[in-house]
Amino acid sequence: MGTFMQITRLATVALFVSLSPVMAHGQTVEALSQDIDTHGVDPANFVYEALDAHPLVIFDDGLHNLAEPWHFYARIIPTEAFASRARHVCLETLNVNDQPDIDAYLSTYPEDRSLLYPALQNANIHGWRYGSYVDLLSAIHAFNADRTPETRIEVHAVSTPGYWREVATPADYENYIGIAQAGRDAFMYAAIRRILDGMSGEERGVFLTNTRHAYTGLRNADGELFWNTATYFAEREPGQSYSIRINAPFLVIERERSGDAGPTSGEGLEQVQYRWGRAADGNWDRAFRARGDQPVALELDGTAFAATPYVGNSMLHAAPGQTMAAVYDGLIHLGPIDRMHQARVEHALYSPAYRAEVERRYRAAYTPDELAQFLENNEAGDLTEVTGYLAEPAAERLSPQAEALPPLDDR
């Protein structure tokens, strides 16, 4: 199936790898290395201290399909250090109307992962297949086993409701899914705020998301804010949230594509030409490599990292001259980003009945022309081939996005 074998997101087309640089603009390896030496701290302690100071800590995993950020979450969340500070884990990827499935899974002993599957199957058109999410919830499930209900870590779905059973036509898809997506960031802000008791500080937690929802203050060419979930918190609850970027491959948008690219996914990558790059023309990663690529975290404010030119999914329409200080408060480096892994597949999710449901969703949500374009983009003969790929057992393996990164030189 060629290109489709590399795809881990809905309707994502083949990577367009370019050699054009992400300019460093004076963010030298020496300055960045000095900041690591001066400000770098242990990542787990960095998160715990952020929770001491803020009711909400927001994480941008860079790419949902990466394994390393979720391994990190599984190390720091199901712990006494976390539970003594916070009780809430909010997931961007799961829909609020699937909360009963999450609750049933977390409250049932011995563990029965199948109780969680309906929530994962409803998460998007082809389900949420990344086993790293299941592994995190499993670790929380085990941690909660000997705790009283009022001291257990709670997991919350905060995305807009998903009503795939009601989708029978492309018009239904727009009504039940497309319109909800348009207001998703405001919805998630309101949902998280309610979970955290109006940001009173009595309830604390983390929001596990990705780039499209973690920006704190990026502005467009007209000077208006891109209203990410994190932006709502930064603007409406000043000082109450803290947004952390996990260093990972950065999406570098080069230009908009012309012509019919087929159906549009939530990411919208079908509409642009893009590549996977490194911050500051690779100087972030050179500085981390010079320090042995050891896990480290630091606050951006006042560092050369903060002054790095912004790169990311909104760069075509962002006002010029903005830096990483406009989008994040902190940074965590877990290791070489060109050695990051794609998460394993939760194979059991794709029962024969669910594979048939996924095929139904595609036929219902896309027009015949869109569906034909989708299959062509992904070099698939039919939807059965698509669901067969989705259901294939797959262990962790090197991330295609990591493999697509330009190599580091020694300058």
C-alpha positions as CSV (number, residue, x, y, z in Angstrom):
1,M,0.0,0.0,0.0
2,G,3.0,2.3,-0.3
3,T,2.4,5.7,1.2
4,F,-0.5,4.5,3.3
5,M,1.8,2.3,5.3
6,Q,3.4,5.4,6.6
7,I,0.2,7.2,7.6
8,T,-0.9,7.4,11.2
9,R,-3.5,10.2,10.9
10,L,-6.7,10.6,9.1
11,A,-6.2,11.3,5.3
12,T,-2.6,12.5,5.8
13,V,-0.9,12.6,2.5
14,A,2.8,11.7,1.7
15,L,5.4,13.9,3.3
16,F,6.8,16.7,1.1
17,V,10.5,16.9,2.2
18,S,12.3,20.0,1.3
19,L,15.9,21.1,2.0
20,S,15.0,24.8,2.7
21,P,16.3,25.7,6.2
22,V,14.5,26.9,9.3
23,M,16.6,30.0,9.9
24,A,18.2,30.3,13.3
25,H,18.4,34.2,13.4
26,G,21.2,34.2,15.9
27,Q,20.1,31.4,18.2
28,T,23.5,30.0,18.5
29,V,24.4,26.6,19.9
30,E,26.6,28.3,22.4
31,A,23.8,30.5,23.7
32,L,21.4,27.7,23.9
33,S,23.9,25.4,25.6
34,Q,24.5,28.0,28.2
35,D,20.8,28.3,28.9
36,I,20.6,24.5,29.3
37,D,23.5,24.7,31.8
38,T,22.0,27.6,33.7
39,H,18.3,26.8,33.7
40,G,18.0,23.1,32.9
41,V,16.3,20.9,35.5
42,D,15.0,17.4,35.8
43,P,11.8,17.1,33.7
44,A,9.7,15.4,36.3
45,N,10.5,18.0,39.0
46,F,9.9,20.7,36.4
47,V,6.4,19.5,35.9
48,Y,5.7,19.1,39.6
49,E,6.9,22.6,40.3
50,A,4.7,23.9,37.5
51,L,1.7,22.2,39.1
52,D,2.6,23.8,42.4
53,A,2.4,27.2,40.7
54,H,-0.5,26.7,38.3
55,P,-3.8,24.8,38.4
56,L,-3.3,23.6,34.9
57,V,-0.2,22.4,33.0
58,I,-0.7,21.9,29.3
59,F,1.5,19.5,27.3
60,D,2.1,19.6,23.5
61,D,3.4,16.2,22.6
62,G,4.4,17.5,19.2
63,L,2.8,14.5,17.4
64,H,0.1,12.4,18.8
65,N,1.6,9.2,17.4
66,L,4.9,9.6,19.2
67,A,5.6,7.1,22.0
68,E,8.2,9.0,24.0
69,P,6.0,11.8,25.4
70,W,3.4,9.2,26.5
71,H,6.1,7.1,28.2
72,F,7.1,10.2,30.0
73,Y,3.5,10.9,31.1
74,A,3.2,7.3,32.3
75,R,6.3,7.9,34.5
76,I,5.3,11.1,36.1
77,I,1.5,11.0,36.4
78,P,0.7,7.7,38.2
79,T,2.9,8.7,41.2
80,E,2.5,10.1,44.7
81,A,4.4,13.2,43.6
82,F,1.7,13.9,41.0
83,A,-1.3,12.8,43.1
84,S,-0.3,14.9,46.0
85,R,-0.5,18.0,43.8
86,A,-3.2,17.1,41.1
87,R,-6.0,14.7,40.5
88,H,-7.1,15.4,36.9
89,V,-5.8,14.2,33.5
90,C,-7.7,15.8,30.6
91,L,-7.4,14.2,27.2
92,E,-8.0,16.2,24.0
93,T,-8.5,13.2,21.8
94,L,-11.5,11.6,23.5
95,N,-15.1,12.9,23.3
96,V,-17.0,14.0,26.4
97,N,-20.0,11.8,25.6
98,D,-17.6,8.8,26.0
99,Q,-16.8,9.6,29.6
100,P,-18.9,6.7,30.9
101,D,-16.6,4.2,29.1
102,I,-13.5,5.8,30.7
103,D,-15.1,5.7,34.1
104,A,-16.2,2.1,33.7
105,Y,-12.7,1.1,32.7
106,L,-11.0,2.9,35.6
107,S,-13.5,1.6,38.2
108,T,-13.4,-2.1,37.2
109,Y,-10.9,-4.5,38.8
110,P,-9.3,-6.6,37.6
111,E,-8.5,-4.5,34.5
112,D,-10.6,-5.0,31.4
113,R,-9.2,-2.9,28.6
114,S,-12.2,-3.8,26.4
115,L,-14.3,-1.4,28.5
116,L,-12.2,1.5,27.1
117,Y,-12.5,0.5,23.5
118,P,-15.9,2.2,22.8
119,A,-14.3,5.5,23.7
120,L,-11.3,4.9,21.5
121,Q,-13.5,3.7,18.6
122,N,-15.6,6.9,18.7
123,A,-12.7,9.2,18.9
124,N,-12.5,9.9,15.1
125,I,-13.4,8.4,11.8
126,H,-11.1,5.4,12.2
127,G,-10.7,5.3,15.9
128,W,-7.8,6.2,18.2
129,R,-5.3,3.4,17.5
130,Y,-2.2,4.5,19.5
131,G,-1.5,2.0,22.3
132,S,0.5,4.7,24.2
133,Y,-2.8,6.2,25.4
134,V,-4.0,2.8,26.6
135,D,-0.7,2.2,28.4
136,L,-1.0,5.6,30.2
137,L,-4.6,4.8,31.4
138,S,-3.5,1.3,32.4
139,A,-0.7,2.8,34.5
140,I,-3.3,5.1,36.2
141,H,-5.7,2.2,36.7
142,A,-2.9,0.2,38.5
143,F,-1.9,3.3,40.6
144,N,-5.5,3.9,41.7
145,A,-6.1,0.3,42.8
146,D,-5.3,0.8,46.5
147,R,-6.4,4.4,46.8
148,T,-9.7,5.7,48.1
149,P,-12.1,7.2,45.5
150,E,-11.4,10.7,46.6
151,T,-7.7,10.3,46.2
152,R,-7.7,8.5,42.8
153,I,-6.4,10.2,39.7
154,E,-9.3,10.9,37.4
155,V,-9.2,10.9,33.6
156,H,-11.5,13.2,31.6
157,A,-12.5,13.3,28.0
158,V,-12.8,16.9,27.0
159,S,-13.3,17.0,23.2
160,T,-16.6,17.9,21.6
161,P,-19.1,15.1,21.4
162,G,-18.8,12.5,18.7
163,Y,-21.9,11.2,17.1
164,W,-20.7,8.8,14.4
165,R,-23.9,6.7,14.6
166,E,-25.8,9.7,13.4
167,V,-23.5,10.3,10.4
168,A,-25.1,8.8,7.2
169,T,-24.3,11.5,4.6
170,P,-21.6,14.1,4.1
171,A,-24.1,16.7,5.3
172,D,-24.5,14.8,8.5
173,Y,-20.7,14.7,8.8
174,E,-20.6,18.5,8.6
175,N,-23.5,18.9,11.1
176,Y,-22.2,16.4,13.7
177,I,-18.5,16.6,13.3
178,G,-17.4,19.6,11.2
179,I,-19.4,22.3,13.1
180,A,-18.2,20.8,16.4
181,Q,-14.6,21.1,15.2
182,A,-15.0,24.8,14.5
183,G,-15.7,25.5,18.2
184,R,-13.6,22.8,19.7
185,D,-11.0,24.9,21.5
186,A,-13.5,27.0,23.3
187,F,-15.4,23.9,24.2
188,M,-12.3,22.2,25.6
189,Y,-11.4,25.4,27.6
190,A,-14.9,25.4,29.2
191,A,-14.8,21.7,29.9
192,I,-11.4,21.8,31.6
193,R,-12.3,24.9,33.5
194,R,-15.3,23.2,34.9
195,I,-13.3,20.1,35.9
196,L,-10.8,22.4,37.7
197,D,-13.6,24.1,39.7
198,G,-13.4,27.4,37.8
199,M,-9.6,27.6,38.1
200,S,-9.9,28.2,41.8
201,G,-6.7,26.4,42.5
202,E,-8.3,23.8,44.7
203,E,-8.4,21.4,41.8
204,R,-5.3,20.9,39.6
205,G,-4.5,18.8,36.6
206,V,-2.9,18.4,33.2
207,F,-4.2,18.7,29.6
208,L,-2.5,16.3,27.2
209,T,-2.9,17.6,23.7
210,N,-0.8,18.6,20.7
211,T,0.3,21.7,18.9
212,R,-3.0,22.9,17.5
213,H,-4.4,23.4,21.1
214,A,-1.3,24.4,23.1
215,Y,-0.3,27.9,21.8
216,T,-0.5,30.6,24.4
217,G,-0.5,33.8,22.4
218,L,0.3,33.4,18.7
219,R,-1.1,36.1,16.5
220,N,-2.1,36.2,12.8
221,A,-1.1,38.7,10.2
222,D,-3.9,41.0,11.3
223,G,-2.7,41.0,14.9
224,E,-5.5,38.8,16.1
225,L,-4.9,35.8,18.3
226,F,-5.2,32.2,17.1
227,W,-7.6,31.0,19.8
228,N,-6.1,27.7,20.9
229,T,-7.4,26.1,24.1
230,A,-4.2,27.3,25.8
231,T,-4.9,30.8,24.5
232,Y,-8.3,30.9,26.2
233,F,-6.6,30.1,29.5
234,A,-3.8,32.5,29.0
235,E,-6.1,35.4,28.1
236,R,-9.0,34.7,30.5
237,E,-7.2,33.1,33.4
238,P,-3.8,34.9,33.4
239,G,-1.1,33.1,35.2
240,Q,-3.3,30.0,35.9
241,S,-1.9,27.8,33.2
242,Y,1.5,26.7,31.9
243,S,2.1,25.4,28.4
244,I,5.0,23.0,27.8
245,R,6.3,21.8,24.5
246,I,7.9,18.3,24.3
247,N,10.8,18.7,21.8
248,A,9.8,16.7,18.8
249,P,9.8,17.0,15.0
250,F,8.3,20.4,14.1
251,L,5.8,20.8,11.4
252,V,7.2,23.3,8.9
253,I,4.5,24.7,6.5
254,E,6.0,25.8,3.2
255,R,3.1,26.9,1.1
256,E,-0.6,26.1,0.4
257,R,-1.3,23.5,-2.2
258,S,-3.3,24.2,-5.4
259,G,-5.9,21.9,-6.9
260,D,-8.1,19.3,-5.3
261,A,-6.3,17.5,-2.5
262,G,-9.3,15.4,-1.5
263,P,-11.2,15.4,1.8
264,T,-9.9,17.5,4.6
265,S,-9.0,16.0,8.0
266,G,-8.8,17.7,11.3
267,E,-5.2,18.5,10.8
268,G,-5.8,20.0,7.3
269,L,-2.4,18.9,6.1
270,E,-3.9,17.9,2.7
271,Q,-4.2,21.6,1.9
272,V,-0.5,22.5,2.4
273,Q,3.0,21.5,1.3
274,Y,5.0,20.8,4.4
275,R,8.0,19.0,5.9
276,W,9.3,17.9,9.3
277,G,12.0,20.1,10.7
278,R,14.0,21.2,13.7
279,A,13.7,24.4,15.7
280,A,16.4,27.1,15.1
281,D,17.7,25.4,12.0
282,G,18.7,22.4,14.2
283,N,20.5,24.5,16.9
284,W,18.1,23.4,19.6
285,D,19.1,19.8,18.9
286,R,22.8,20.6,18.5
287,A,22.7,22.2,22.0
288,F,21.0,19.2,23.5
289,R,23.4,16.8,21.8
290,A,26.3,18.8,23.1
291,R,25.0,18.0,26.6
292,G,24.7,14.3,25.9
293,D,21.0,14.5,24.9
294,Q,20.1,13.9,28.5
295,P,16.4,14.6,29.5
296,V,16.1,18.2,30.6
297,A,13.5,20.9,31.0
298,L,13.7,24.6,31.2
299,E,11.4,27.7,31.3
300,L,11.6,29.6,28.1
301,D,11.4,33.1,29.5
302,G,14.6,35.0,29.2
303,T,16.4,32.3,27.2
304,A,17.7,32.0,23.7
305,F,15.0,29.2,23.3
306,A,12.3,31.8,23.8
307,A,13.8,34.1,21.1
308,T,13.8,31.3,18.5
309,P,11.6,32.2,15.5
310,Y,8.2,30.5,15.6
311,V,7.7,27.4,13.4
312,G,4.6,25.3,13.3
313,N,1.2,24.6,11.8
314,S,0.0,28.2,11.7
315,M,3.2,29.8,10.3
316,L,1.8,30.7,6.9
317,H,-0.8,33.0,8.4
318,A,1.1,34.1,11.6
319,A,2.3,37.7,12.0
320,P,6.0,37.9,11.1
321,G,8.7,38.2,13.8
322,Q,7.0,36.0,16.4
323,T,9.0,33.6,18.5
324,M,8.6,30.5,20.6
325,A,7.9,32.8,23.6
326,A,4.5,33.5,21.9
327,V,3.4,29.9,22.0
328,Y,5.0,28.1,25.0
329,D,6.1,28.7,28.6
330,G,8.4,25.7,29.0
331,L,10.3,23.1,27.0
332,I,11.1,19.4,27.8
333,H,13.8,17.5,25.9
334,L,13.5,13.7,26.3
335,G,16.2,12.6,23.9
336,P,17.3,12.8,20.3
337,I,14.2,13.7,18.3
338,D,15.4,11.8,15.2
339,R,15.3,8.6,17.3
340,M,11.7,9.1,18.5
341,H,9.3,6.2,17.9
342,Q,5.8,5.8,16.6
343,A,3.5,4.3,19.2
344,R,2.4,0.7,19.0
345,V,-1.1,-0.1,17.6
346,E,-3.8,-1.3,20.0
347,H,-4.7,-4.1,17.6
348,A,-7.6,-5.5,19.7
349,L,-9.5,-2.3,19.0
350,Y,-10.2,-3.4,15.4
351,S,-12.7,-6.2,15.7
352,P,-14.4,-7.3,12.5
353,A,-17.6,-5.4,13.5
354,Y,-15.6,-2.2,14.1
355,R,-13.7,-2.5,10.8
356,A,-17.1,-2.7,9.1
357,E,-18.2,0.4,11.0
358,V,-15.1,2.3,10.0
359,E,-15.8,1.5,6.3
360,R,-19.4,2.7,6.8
361,R,-18.1,6.0,8.3
362,Y,-15.8,6.7,5.3
363,R,-18.6,6.0,2.8
364,A,-21.0,8.2,4.8
365,A,-18.7,11.1,5.5
366,Y,-17.1,11.5,2.1
367,T,-18.6,12.1,-1.3
368,P,-17.7,9.5,-3.9
369,D,-15.2,11.8,-5.5
370,E,-13.6,12.6,-2.1
371,L,-13.4,8.9,-1.2
372,A,-11.8,8.1,-4.5
373,Q,-9.2,10.9,-3.9
374,F,-8.6,9.6,-0.4
375,L,-7.9,6.1,-1.7
376,E,-5.7,7.4,-4.4
377,N,-3.7,9.6,-2.0
378,N,-3.1,6.6,0.2
379,E,-2.5,4.1,-2.6
380,A,-5.3,1.8,-1.3
381,G,-7.5,-0.2,-3.6
382,D,-10.6,-0.1,-1.4
383,L,-11.7,0.6,2.2
384,T,-11.1,-3.0,3.2
385,E,-7.5,-2.5,2.5
386,V,-7.5,0.7,4.6
387,T,-9.1,-1.0,7.6
388,G,-6.8,-3.9,7.2
389,Y,-3.8,-1.6,7.5
390,L,-5.3,0.1,10.5
391,A,-5.9,-3.3,12.2
392,E,-2.4,-4.7,11.6
393,P,-0.5,-5.4,14.8
394,A,2.5,-3.1,15.0
395,A,5.0,-2.7,17.7
396,E,6.8,0.6,18.4
397,R,9.0,1.6,15.5
398,L,11.0,4.5,14.4
399,S,8.7,7.4,13.6
400,P,8.4,8.3,9.9
401,Q,8.4,12.0,10.9
402,A,11.7,11.5,12.9
403,E,13.2,9.7,9.9
404,A,12.2,12.6,7.7
405,L,14.2,15.1,9.7
406,P,17.3,16.7,8.1
407,P,20.5,15.3,9.7
408,L,22.5,17.4,12.1
409,D,25.9,18.6,11.2
410,D,28.6,19.7,13.6
411,R,28.5,23.5,13.1
